[in-house]
Amino acid sequence: MASLYELLHEAATHHQAGRLAAAATLYRSVLAAHPYNSDAHHNLGVLAMQEGRGLDDALPHFKQAWENDPSHPQYGLSYVKALTLANRPADARVVHADGLRRGLAWPPLAAMQPARSIVEPPEGWRLHASRLLDTGLLLEALDGFSRALGQRADDVEAQLGLARTLAALSRHEEAARAFREVLAVRPEWTAALVGHARALVALGRTPEAEASYRRALALEPSNADAYSGIGVILLEARRFAEAEALCRSVLARAPWRFDVHHDLGTLLTQVGRIEEARVCYREVLALRPDHLEARSCMLFLEHYTATRPSAALLEQSRAYGTLARTHAPGPYRAWSCTAHPGPLRVGLVSGDLREHPVGFFIEGLVAHADPARIEWIAYPTLAHTDELSGRLRKHMRGWRSLVGLPDAQAAQRIHDDGVHVLLDLAGHTMHNRLPVFAWKPAPVAASWLGYFATTGVAEIDYVLADRVSIPESLAPQFTERVLYLPDTRLCFTAPENAPEPRPLPAPERGHVTFGCFQSHPKITEEVLAAWSRILAACPGSRLRVQNASLAGADGVRAFHERLARAGIAGARVDLHGVSLRDRYLAECGEVDFLLDTFPYPGGTTTCEALWMGVPTLTLEGETMIARQGASLLAAAGLGGWIARTADEYVALAIERARDVAGLAALRLELRERVRVSALFDAPRFARAMEGVLFEAWNGR
């Protein structure tokens, strides 16, 4: 089956060649599999106008494209122009104002009227087209640059403008060709080299793109676009050593580049070098003390190594909340929501309403909540959508993107929607919008699901938990009040079309295979030391480790070095990169049981493995995140797989490994056992969550 990219590329090729019917068929094929794909919707709207089917057909597609990705200026511009043509000026003004609030450099509304003349503008076609390109009027800019080149074919600046416009229109093949024509005349023009590289990346020609980026960086070492372009290529290829060298080479010349310090910190976190990552984020904060994202990263890093509650972590979290509050000088003190709601209107703020652990855990809840009691409004903070986003969207009263909106406007949007309870699903993870909560856009706010410690934001009233993850003794570690769900804080949505669990592999292989599917940063030296003891006590046993960092040679080499330092023979360990979900679920059957990491255990991996009949041995710690594995296994009815000390973790692993008959029997029955447990019972969890949300509302 063709990939999404391949379908879109083929559709665009037909579109550009004037084969409109073929293009429309392929765009609709994309939407059949990905109903919220913005490119397909936008281009179908353009097609409707080209084919003369008119605004009634075009407007719904333009509207959908803009709502799905309001950070893309062309989607909004097309929508505004179509609304103008449809004689809906009030609606055009609303969309136009929304784009300006998101920081898009749009022209005045009056300038977006359809062109009625082809008289050459006073400043000339090239300058006129450049202005149109800068303000996002791409089709008009394309016409202007074409007219400029018609008057003077050797106008290399007009040729560059044409190439940039084609790239902005996603006509990447034509754009690459146009950039090459510029470089034939001006081979050292870094703007053309970078533009050419971006077009090549879009076409999947990564080695050529990297060469173009590197040429630009050699000519202009401070070129941020070339640096970031190479960095993305290296990270996607898991070429971590080269990515690190790139960051350090830039910092050697420009140590004030706080963005590069931040990038290096992110890279080092990904490969598990936590202490070095902390140094990078400290450098960011030394240069930019108000850098909230770096502060979030620092807080997040603590959970990879913290084995017990930390007063310092609590104070750092509070300091973050204090700084966030300085960015919200006028928090709301009155709200437009009804005091006595029929359905309680609950907002969900997250960048992970998609194929992501947050999406997997929330799907069952929103699907089974009683619409007479709870009304959901999604506030995605990331434009990316996929099939899971589409399924979630069916259960939402609204899908109100915060992408590109400044904090004040994002808070106003939530406030104007009359939200009763606003849930933060991100905490100090990526794509969070915690500063928006400092504006207090809803009368009640709570932290849940995506994070596992206090946010430190005083305006967030509650944290939702269970008594395993936050026993009462841990409650003082939170600035939020703890509201307890009766069975579990998390309920997992069973994967659709998952294969049946495979038989236990140990009897056929003659040895036990331990497994771990956790990311590199979670595999601490303490974890490796425990694994070394387990493997030593189980002659012939093997270990399978699988994560994204092991997809490239750099990650494999570095991990083998760590194994050797821990006294683990590399010949006993099988290393694998990540797989697509369907294949990954089948790969769970390659191991007899999982060894959890600590103090940062698994979440989604634990639940997916349970569904595939594979239990996890976890170590219960003294922080909320360190107790996550224990919380999940307790909810699944597997309390016997929870260790309380590292020694007990080792002893239990050895005991389970020696009981092959018991493991085989558990493999046969585990899916049915967890199916009826609190961990997978979505209707039961939905009722419990409804009760807790009303408790939060009534306690305001």
Secondary structure, 3 states (H helix, E strand, C coil): CCCHHHHHHHHHHHHHCCCHHHHHHHHHHHHHHCCCCHHHHHHHHHHHHHCCCCHHHHHHHHHHHHHHCCCCHHHHHHHHHHHHHCCCHHHHHHHHHHHHHCCCCCCCHHHHCCCCCCCCCCCCHHHHHHHHHHCCCHHHHHHHHHHHHHHCCCCHHHHHHHHHHHHHCCCHHHHHHHHHHHHHHCCCCHHHHHHHHHHHHHCCCHHHHHHHHHHHHHHCCCCHHHHHHHHHHHHHCCCHHHHHHHHHHHHHHCCCCHHHHHHHHHHHHHCCCHHHHHHHHHHHHHHCCCCHHHHHHHHHHHHHHCCCCCHHHHHHHHHHHHHHHHCCCCCCCCCCCCCCCCCEEEEEEECCCCCCHHHHHHHHHHHHCCCCCEEEEEEECCCCCCHHHHHHHCCEEEECCCCCCCHHHHHHHHHHCCCCEEEECCCCCCCCCHHHHCCCCCCEEEECCCCCCCCCCCCCCEEEECCCCCCHHHHHHCCCEEEECCCCCCCCCCCCCCCCCCCCCHHHHCCCEEEECCCHHHCCHHHHHHHHHHHHHCCCCEEEEECHHHHCHHHHHHHHHHHHHCCCCHHHEEEECCCCHHHHHHHHHHCCEEECCCCCCCCHHHHHHHHCCCCEEEECCCCCHHHHHHHHHHHCCCHHHEECCHHHHHHHHHHHHHCHHHHHHHHHHHHHHHHCCCCCCHHHHHHHHHHHHHHHHHCC
